[in-house]
Amino acid sequence: MYNMNLGRAAVAVVFGLLFATGYASAQPDPQETPRIGSADSEASVTFRVRIRNISADSNPPALLSPGAWVLHDEAGPLFTGGEADRGDGLEALAEDGDPAALAAALRAKGLTAGVFSTPVCADRPRPLQAGESYEFELTASPETPYLSFAAMLVQSNDLFLAPVESGIPLFDEDGQPIGLQNVTGKLLLWDAGTEANEEPGTGPHQAPRQSGANTGPADDVATVRPVDDGFAYPEIAGLVNVYIVRVPVIERDQGRQPGPPPDYSIGEEFQVGDVQWQVLSAQNLGHELRNDGSDSRTTDERFIQVRFQFLNVGSDPVEFEAIEDLPLYDSLGRVYEHYRVPGIPAPRYPKEFIKDDEECFGGRSFGRWRPFVLKPNILTTCTAIYEVKVDATDLVLSAGGLGSGGAQETVSVGLELPVSSKSLGDVVRVGDVRWQILSAEDRGHLLQAGGNREKTRDRFVELRFQLTNKGSDDLDFHGALLRDRQGREYERGHSEFVAENERCTGGILGPFVLKPNAITTCTSIYEVSVNATGLVLIADDLDGSEGAAETVALDLSDVVPLRFNLIEEDVQVGDACWHVLSVEELGRELGNEEGDSVTTQGRFVQTQFRLLNLSTGLLGYVGVTIMDGRGRRYSHFGEYLEFIDDDVECPPARIPPGPYSLKPNTSTVCTSIHEVAEDAKNFTLLSTDLEGYEVGLILLPDLKTSAPAPTPVLPGTYEVGKEIAPGVYRGELSEGSFCKWARLSAPGQDPENIIAMGLHEGPFYVELQSGDFAFTTECDLLPIAHLAPRDPLLTSVPPGMYVVGLDIGPGEYKGKPREDLFCFWQRLSNFRGEDDSTIAWDLPGDEFVVEVAPTDFAVEFHCPVEIVE
């Protein structure tokens, strides 16, 4: 969940991911897990997996059970093909659709695992029907770069859907996360080998006809294997559509203004005006200042001591007006001046904590303020003390002033101060109080328990901790404070959502009391800013002693996932379920049968969507907003209703004025018309919860007429970069027709000038590089912005070039040369047509079989082929 005020940075993340990364697909060999590198890769990445049941055209449509998923780095976390079930819970999933035992067994082995059980926009766990989707999120890293999952094919005895044993790679060979991949072609229908198979949909030992769980005769072949029992089952491509997308994130506090970047480091000499500088050292003094005598000062923040040297290389004295000429900045841009001891009539500099010969303070003499003076050619050492926030990091000293006329340099003081020295699970002793944080959870925008329900436009954080009074006296507990990196503090609240035995709130007679040597578990809920980062607990001694406090980091994520979905999918945001049905370009003019019309200098775009209210009360629809790729927003509520059919216009209420009311558990179709800029493209619909707390993103498809059709490249020779742009181009020829092209390094088509050349029939692609001098083609070509996946993938393949994972899946393909012709084929790593673009090739004169690997980028055939089932 995240701030509804999405800025351009968020838009850039979403569209940079989807429209620049493109699509990827890969399927490892069943017996081998490919190496995925981890160098220079991100520590962890969130992915969203959506499993959609598309079996509506099957007779009857299929059902899928809830399933289990797991992250792994070695092949076979769920099973080993050809071996018996391990007894870890796969049998319960494959026979009865219960994933709980399998997920628990995987977690017990130290693996990250979970279940998916509730369809999107459903109110409870249940099997997945045609047209519905399961969806779940997971966080993976290159250390566990593969995903496996399994779900039962309902009304079978023990069949389940799962990828091959090695799993689905979430990262490429360089350890970088894959942006978007359709993994349907990587799935198989497996037989668990734990129960004898019966005809699907009719067997007496299949749900829902079986007498109970785990009933039915044993399988004669008691091994896990791809199903091959003679019965007819739906093709995977007609059963489900499964894709995995990397979830982009934005920093919660991305709008903050950082301090100045450092120009120098400790020990480096530099000059500002007539003064030469050198920062000698920096020291973290912690919460207390102390000298050899009895003087001491404490703080709940931190004291930092910095020592530096000056040398006035000019001919005149330089007045050092005040130590404030030397502020510190932290990474958040907060400014810290020299610490002063509170006092009357005014705060004073802490001279008692600095060596006499390093006190560089001015003072009063004969009633006048006299600045500290740097005399020419005299080396002077000074010490400054700063009180900085406990979470301050990347401290930088600003070295300026001193008669420099405003010139300034910055110096990193070299202190990497942690946000906290303690973290979740650590035991912290402060005075007589022993603290230990047991858990911290970001609860998002909604609290719900029993009949209570509370929402916020910020977010709720729940903290569970233990307190032990190690002293001999009672201690009053008034609650613990949270503080964020911006210095804001938060008190606990909303105790009605906490179990009574962990509220620790006291009552009308006084505060909650910690008895000596008693261990008390407390749960507190805080309402914090939606942009709060670096949250820490202030653990004190409960006795009010100055400086008696430690901070404990909550280890909550400081990034916000950007939730987005695709058109024609159910999307749940809060209690509102969205399903975008269509988006249409209407041009510059609207009209209706009554003769009304309106024109625009931009364009009109129409969206139609279905809304379902999942709550028990009314929800108010106040229109919808779409956003283009440049972050411009276009809202609609009540405009252009005369151009929308009455039954889908969802107009605002008139008496009294207000939103359009959506009744509970009622589905409503609404239409909106938006006036957008002429150059607007890459639209996203902002799907809200209709209450102003949450928002999701639904990516709309490219509008067919939103931009001029791409200009075809006609036969001829073109200079790259001037007459034709680098990029991917696509050609399409009928079977038996051929097209020849060449990439050139210099004018003329002499052999030494040819970088690459090709001869193709059917569909084909060629990629031009920015370093090419020219390109020549004998047929029409079209520029391609991105590659779109086919649904379903081809299994009978005409002659042509096809992208693996988008046009066809990996596997074995068989073919036969046409009469009196050989059949050339090649497996490709790219579209460039160079020698190293070809992974393997052959020119068979008779029937042949070629295995297309999951790591192949594309494959080209010069005769029809079909996949080997």
N, C-alpha and C positions, 0 to 999 in steps of 0.2 A: 504494500500500500504506500502511497506517496502523495506528495503535495500536488493538489489539483492544478496549481499554476505552472504548468509545464512551459519551460522556456525554450529558446532556440537550441540550447545545448542538448536538451532531451530529444528534440526533433532530429538533431544531427546524429545522435547516437542511433536512433531507430532506423533512419533511412540510410545512414552510413553502413549499418550492418546488413540490411536487406538488399539494398540496391548496388552496393559496392562489392560486398563479399560474394554474392551470387549463391549458387547452390553447389552442394557437394554430396557425394554418395560413395560408400565403400562397404564391402563385405569381406571379412577375413576368411581364410581357408578354415574348414571345420576342424582340422587337426593342428593348426598352428596359430599362435597369437602373434601378429606382427609387432615389431618393436616400435614404440612411439617415444620419440625423444622428449626430454623435459627441459632442455636448455633454453633459457630466456623465455620460458612460458609463464603464464599467469598462475598464481598459487591455487586458486579455485575459481570455478566458473559455474554459474547457475544455468541449467538447461530445463526446458519444458518439453514434456513428451505428451503427445495427443494421439490416442488410439480411437479411430472412428469406425463404427460398424456401417459398412456400405452394402450390406447384403439384401437390401430391399427388393432387388429383382430376383433373388433366389427363391426357390419353391420347396419348402417354406423358408422365410428369412431366418438367418442364424442368430443365436444368442451367444454372448461371451460372458464368462463369469468374471467376478473380481479377480485380480491377479497380484502377483508379487514381483518386485524389481530388486536388483542388486548391482552395485558397482564393484568392479574387480580388476585385477591386473594379470591374473592367470586364467587360462581357459577352463571351462567346465565348472562354474560355481553351482549350477543347478543340477547337472547330470553329466554323465559320460556316455556318449553314444555307443551302443553295443554292449553296455554293462547294465546290471540290475539297478533299480532305484535304490538310493542310499538310505532310505528311511528317514529323511530329514523333513518330510512334509509334502514332497512333490505328489505322492499318491493322493493325499487329501485334496490337493488342488485339482489334479487331473480327473479324479473320480467324482468329487462332490463340490468343486468350485470354491473351496475354503483355503485362502492363501495365508491365514494367520500363522499356522505352525511352520510353514516354509520360511516366512519372513523372520520369525523368531529364531529358527535354527541358524539362518544366515547371520543374524546379528550376534548370536552366541559365538560364532566363529570369528568375530571381530570385523565383519564386513558391514558396510553401509547398505542397509536394505529397508524396504518399506512395502506397503500395499497400496493399491488403487481399487476403490470399491464403489464410489458414488458417481454416477454419470453427471456431467456438467448440467446444471440447472435442475437436478433432481434433489429431493429432500432427504434421501436415505440411501444406504448401500443396497444395490440390487444388480442383477445381470444387465448387460448392455444390449439394448434393442437396436434394430436397424434405424439408422439416422442419428443415433446418439454417440457421445464420445466420453471416454475416460480421459482424464488429464491429471498429470502430476508433475511436480518440480523436484529437482535434485541438484546437489552441488557436488561437482566432481573436480578432480585435479589430474595432472599427468601421472601421478603416482597410482591412481586407480582409474585408468582412462577408458574402460570398457563398460557398457551397460548390457545387462541381460534381464529379461522379464518373461513371465509365463502367465497365460490365462486359459482356462478350460473352454473347449468347444462344447457348449451345453447340449444335452441330448446325444452325447456320445458316452462310451463307457469309461475311457481314460485317455482321451485325446486332448492335447493342449497346443496352443500357439506359442512359439518362442523362436528366437534367432538361433543360429548355429552356436556350437559350444563356446567358440572364442568370443562371442558377444559383438556388440556394435561399437565401433570406435567413436569416441566423442572428441578426440584430438587428432590432428594430422601427425605426420612423421616428424615434424619439427616441434611438436608439443603445443601447437597453437589450436585453440578451440575451433571446431567446425561450425560455421554459422547456421546453416539450415540444411537438413538432409531428409529426404523421403526414404524411409528404411523398409518400406513394405516388401521390396524385392529381397530383403535379407531374412525374411521369416519363413519358417517351415511349420507344417502340421506334424506334431510328434505323437507317437504312441508310448505311453509310460510303461507298458508291459506289465501292469499290475492287475488287469482284469481283462477277460476275454471280450473281444469286440462283437457287437451285434449290429444289425442294420441301423444306421443312424436315424433317430427320430421315431423308432418303433420298438426297440429292445426293452424287455421288461425290467432290466437292471440299469436302465438309464433314467436320469432325472427327467421329468417328475414322476415317473412310473415306478421307480424302485421302492422297495419296502422301507429302506432306511439307508443311512450313510454307510459306506464301506461294505456294500453287499454285492454279490455277483461272483461267478466262477472265476478262478485264476486264469491268467493268460498262459498258454502253452509255451510261448516264447517270452520269457520273463526278463526282457531287456528293453531299455529305452532306445527308440529307433524312429526314423521317419515312417509315417503310417503307410502301409502297403498290405491291405487286407482284402482287396477285391471289391469293397463297397465304394460308392460314389460320394465324394465330398466336394464342397465348393472350392474353386480356385482361390488362392490367397488374395490375388489381385481383385477378386470380386467379393471378398469377405471383409477385409479391413483396409483402411488407409492409415498408415502410421508415419508421423514425421516428428523429428526432434529439432528444436530451435534453441539456439543460444539466447538467453535472456539478457538484453543489454541493461546496464545500470547507469545511474548518475549519482554523483556524490551529494549527500544531503545538504552539505554546506558549500555547494559549488559557488554560491554568490558572494562568499566572503572575500575581503580584500587582504591579500597577504602583505607582510612587511617587505622592506627593500631587500633585494638579493645581496649577498656579501660580495665585496670586491677583494677582500684580503682575509687571511687567516691569522691565528695566533703565531707570533714570532716574526711575521713579515713586516718589513719597514716600508713606510710610505710617507708622503708629504702632502699637507693641506695648507695652502698659503705659505707662510714662513715657518711653519711648525712641522718638524719631523716626528712621526708617531711610530710606536711599536707596542702592541698589546702583549704583555708578558705572560699572563696566566688568567684562568677563570676557574672558579671553584664553587661547587654546589654546597652550601653550608647547611642545607636542610631547614628544619623548622625553628632552629634556635641560634641566636647570637650569644656568644659568651667570651669573656676576656679572662685574664689571669686573676682579676679580682673577683668581686661578687656580682658584677654587673651581668645581666642577661636580658634578652628580649626574645619573645616567641611569637610565632605566627602560624595560622592554619595554611598559609601559602608556603613559599620557599624563599630563602635568602640566597642571593648570588653575589659573590665577590669577584671583582675584576681589577687586575693590576696592569698599569700601562706606564710608558715613559714618554716624555716630551723633550724635544730639543728645539729651542728657538734659534733658527739659523739666520734670522734677519739682524738688522742693526739696531732695532728699537724694541723696547719691552712690549710683550703681548699680555693684555689683561685677560685673565681667566675669570669671567664674570661669575659663573656658578657651575656647579657640577651638573646642573640640568642641561648644560650644553652637550652632555654625553648620554643621551637616552639609549635604552635597549628596546629592541623590537622583537616580537616573537612571530611565529609563522602565521598567526591570525591578524597581524598588523597592530596588536595591542602595544602601547608605549609605556615604558616603565622609567620613571625618573629616580634619582638617588633616594634611598630610603631615609626618612626622617623620623626621629623618635617623638611620639606624641608628647606634648607638654604645654605649659602656660608660661607666657602669653601666646607662644607660637611653637609649632614643631621645630626641632633642632636637628642638626646633622649628628650622626652617631660617632662622634670622635673617639669615645671610649673604646670602640671596637676596631680602631685603625691605628697603626703605628704613628707615632708623633711625626716622624720625618716623611710620612706619606699622606698627611692630611692636606689636601689641596683645596681648602675652603677659604673663601673670603671671610671678612668679619667686620665688626663695627669698631671704629676708632674715632674718639672725640665726637661721638654722635653721628658719624657718617659711615655709610657702607663702603668698605675698601675691598676691591676685588683681589683675588690671588694673581700675582704677577709672575710671568715667565720671563726671566732676564735673558739677554742674548748669550748664546753659547754655553748655557748651563743646563746639564742633563737633570731632569726632574722626574722622580718616580711618584706616582699617585695611586691610591686605592679607592675604589668606589664600591658601595654596597647597594644592591637593588632588592626589592621585595617583588617577586614575580608570581604569577598565577601557578598553582600547583601543576597545571597541565600545559604550561608553556613549553614549546619546543622550538628548535632551530633559532636560538637567540643570536641577535646581530647587534653589535655596538655601532651607533652612528657617530662618527668622528668628524666634527665640524666646528663651527664657531671659532673662537680664539683669533679673532681678527682676520678671518679668511675671506671675509666678504661674501659669505653664504656658501662657499665651497664645502663639499661634504664627501666623505668616503665611508664605506661600511665594512665592518670586520666581523666575521663569524667568531664567536667566543668559544666554539668547539665543544659546547656542552649538549649532549643528546639527552635531555631530561625526559624520562618516561612519563607517560600520562599518569601512571601509578606504579608504585613498586610492588603492589599486590594485585592479584587477579582472582577470578572466580575459583572458589575451592580453597584458597589460601586461608590459613588461620592468622588473624591479626589481633594482637594484644595492645589495647590502649588503656592505660591506667589499670583499673580492676576489671575491665570488660574484655571478654574474649569474643571476637566476631568471626563468623565464617559465612560467606555467601554460598548458598547451595545451588541456586539457579537464577537466571535472568531471562525474561522472555518478552519480546516485542509483541504486544497483543493487537497492534494495528488500531483501527478506528472504532472498534466495537467491543463492548463488554456485554456478556450475556450469561446469566446464571439463574436457573429457576424461572420465575416470572419477571425478573429484573432485566432491564436492557438499557444501556447507556452508550451514546455515540459522541464522538468529538471530531473536530476538524484537525486537531493535532493527532497525537497517538498515545496509547496507553503502554506503559512498561510495568511488568509484574516482577517483583523481587522477592525471593524467599531466602531467609538467612536464619542462623542460629546465634543466640546471645547467651553468654554464660557470665554470671556475676562471680568473679573470683575473690571478691572482698568479703568483709565481715558485716557490712551494713547493707540495708535495702537501697536500691537505686531506682529512681523514677525514669521511665522510658516514654518520651514524648513523640517518638518517631525518628526515623533516619532521613537525612537530606540526600538528594541527588544533585549533582552539578554537571553541566555540560561543558564542552570545550569553549563555548562562548562566554562562560562565567555565570550563566543563568542557573538559579537554584530552584528545586522542585520539592514540595512537601507531599506526603502521602495523602490518599483520599479513597473514596469509593469502597469503603470497607464492606459494604453489603455484598460485594462480589468475592469476598474472601471467606473461607471456612471459619466458623466462629472460634474454634480452638486455636487459630493462628492469627487473629486480628491484632492482638497486643495493643488494644486501644484504650484500656481503662474504662471509666464510666463517669457518672455524675459526681461520684465521691472523690475523684482524683485520677491521676495518671496511672498507667499500667506500671506495676512494681516488679522489679527483678529481685528475687530472693537470693541470698548468698548460696553459691554452689549449685544453683538450679540451672538446667539447660532448657532454654525456651526457643521454640521455633516460631518465627513470625513471617507473615506474608504481607507485603505492602504493594499498593498499586499507585503509580504516578502518572499524571497527565503531563507529558512533556511536549515541547515544540516539535512539529513535524520535521524540522531541519536540525534538531539537536544531534550532536555528534560527540564522541569521546566521553560518554556518560560514566561517571564514577560515583561511588557511594562514599559519603563522608562518615567515616567510622570514628566516633569520639568516645570519651570516657564517661559520658552521661552525667558528669559532675560539673561541667562548665569551666574546666580548667583551660586557660589560654594556651594555645599551641598543642594541646593534647588531642590530636586528631591524625588519622591516616586516611588515605584514599584507596579505594579498591575498584579497579576497572571492571565494568560489567561485561566486557567482551561482546557487545552487541554490534551488529554490522553497521558501518557508516555509509553504506550504499543502498540505494533504493532500486529494486527491480522495476523495469518498465514493462508492464503487462500489456501485451498486444496479441491479437488473434487475427484470423483471416475471415473473409466474407463467407457466408453460408455455413457458419459454425455457431453453435450455441455458446454464448459468452455471458458468464454470470459475474455481475458486479454488485456486491451487497445483496439486496433482495430483488434486484432487477435482472431479468434474463433477456439478453439481446440476441437477435438473429437477423443480420442484414441480408435481405432477399435480393436486392438489385441496386445498382447505381447506373445512372444514365445521363449522357450528355444531351442537353436540350437546345443548344445553340444560343443565339443572341436574342431570340424572340419567343415569348409565350403567347398562346392563344387558346380560346375555347369555342364551343359551339354557339355561345351567345354573342360572339363577335368581340369580346374583350381581348385586348392585347397589351403587351408591355415589352419594351426593348431595353437592352443594356449595352454599354460599351465593352463589358466583359463577356461572361458566358453564364448560362444557367445550368446547374447540375442538380439532378433529382436523385434522392436516395429513398428506398423503401425498406422498412424493417419491421420485425415482429417483436413486441414487448410482452413479457410475462411477469406479473407481480407475484413473487414468491412469499410475500409477507402475509400477516393476518389482518392488516389494515390497508387503507388507501395509500397509494403512491401518486404524487403529483408530477405529471410530465410537463415540463416547461420548455420543450423544444430540444433540438439537437444541434451540435456544432461539428463542422468538419474543418480540418486543418490541412493546408498544403505543405509541400516539402520545404518551403521557406519559413514555416511557422506562422503564416497568416491564417487567421480564424474567420470562419463564415458561419454565423448562427442563423437559426430559423425557429420561429414560433409565431404562428398566426399570419405569416406573410404569404401572399400568392395563393390563398385558399381557393379563389375562384378558378384556379387552374388545376385543382386537385379534386378527385372524386370524393363525394361527401362521406362515403363509408370508410375512407382511409385518411382523412385530413387531420384528425385528432386536434381540434381547435381549442383555444383557451376558453375557460368559462367566462361568461359575460356578466351574469348577475349571481353573486358579486364577482368582480373580475378575479381571475385566478388561474391556476394550472388546470390542465385536462386530467381528470381523475381516472386512475387505473384501479379496478377492483381486484380484491385478493383472488389469487389462483385463476385469473382471467387473462387470456391471450388477446392482444390487440395489434392490428397492423396499422402502421402510421406511414405517411409519406411527407417528405420535406423537400422544398426547393430552395437552393442556395444561389445567390448571385456572387460569382467568384471572379477573380482577376483573369484577364485574357491569357496570361502566361502561367496560371496555376496548374500544377500537376502533382502526382504522388500524394493522393489524398488519404487522410486518416480520419475515421469517425471517432469522436470522443464518446465512449459509452459510459455513462455515469450510473450511480446507484439511485438516482432521482431524488436523493436527499442531500446532496452537496458534500458528501464525505469522501467518496472514492470515485476514481475514474479509471477506465481502461482504454486501450487503443485497438481499433479494428482497422486493419489495413485494407483499403479499397483497391480493386483491380484497376489497372490502367484503362482509362476511358478510350474507346475506340476512335472517337473523333475529337478528343481533347487537344490533339496536336496534329499538325499536318502529317500525312502518311510519309514514311521515309522515302526519300528520293532514290530510285533504283540506279545502280551503276550500270551503264550500258556498255556493250562490247567496245573495247578500245584500250589505250595505254594512258596511265595517269601518274603524275608525279605525287609521291606520298608526302603528305603534310601541306600541300598546296592545292592539289586538285582532288585528292581523296584522303580521308583521315585514317590514321592507324586504327585498328580494331578488328572485330570479327564480322565477317560477311557470310551470307547464306545464299546458296543457289538451289534451284529446284528444276529437275529435268524429268521428262517422262522416260519410262523404261526403254532402253535401246538407244537413247540420245545421250551424247557425251559433251562435256565442256572442258576446255583446256585453259589453264591460267599459269602465270609465272610471276614470282617476286624477283625484282632486279636490284642489283647493287650499283649500276651505272647505266647511262644511256645505251640503247641497243640491246638486242637479244642474243649476243654472242654467248657461247657456253660459259665463258669465265665470268659473265655478268649475272648469271642465274643463281639466285640464292636457293630457291625451291620452285618446284613446279608440280602440277597435278592434272589428272585426267579422270573425270568423275561422271557418274550417271545417278539419277535419283536425287535425293536431298544431299547436300554436302556443305561444308564450312571451310573457310580459309581465314587465317589471322594475319593481318599486316602489322609489321613492327615499325616503331618510329624511326629506326635506323635504315629502313628500306629507302632506296632512291625512287623506284617506280614500281608500278603493278600493271600487268596486262591481262585481260580476260576476253574470252570468246563468247560469253553468255551474260545475261542479266544477273546482277547480284543485289541483295538488300542488306543494309547495315543492321546488325543485331545488337540491341542494348543489353539484354540478358536472356538466358535460356530458361524456358518454362518446362516443367515436367509434364509428361503425358500421364493420363489417368484413364484406363489402366496402361501399364507398359506393354509394348508390342511383344507378342510371342511368335507370330508369323511375320517375317521381316522381308520387305521387298529390297531390291538392290539400292544401296545408298550408304551414307555415313550417319551413325547414330551415337548419341552420348550415353555412356553406361550409367545407369541409375536414374536417368531422366527419360530416355527413349526406350531402352531395353535394360533388362536386368543381367547380372552376371550369370554364368552357367555355360553349359555345352549347347552349341548350335550345329545342326546338321544341314548340309546343302548338297546340291548336285549341279554341275555345270550345265548351262543351256546347250542345246544341240550345236555341235561343231565349235564350241567355245570353251576356253578354260574359264575358271572362276577365281579371280584374284581376290584375296582378302588381306587385311592388315589391321593389327591392333595398335592403337595410337595413344601417345602421351599428351598430345596437344593438336591444335589445328594448323600449325605453321608449315607443314609439308616438308620439313627438313629431314636430313638423314636420321638424326637422333629422335625425330618425332615418332618413328616406327619402332614399336616394341618387338613385334614379330610379324611375319608375312608368309604367304605361300601362294602357289599358282597350281592348285590341284586340277587334274584332268578327269577325275572320277569323283564318286561320292566321298564326302569328307565330313569330319567333325572338328570343330575348333572350340577350344575352351576360352571364354571371355572372363578374364580375371576381375575381381571386384575393384582392384586398383587401376584398371585400365580407364583412361579418360574417355576414349571413344573407340569405335570399331567401324570398318568399312567393308562391305561385301559387294561384289560385282555379279551376284546371282541371288535368287531368293533363298532364304534359310528359315528354319524354324527351330525353336528351342526344344531340347531333348528333355522330355518329362521324366 
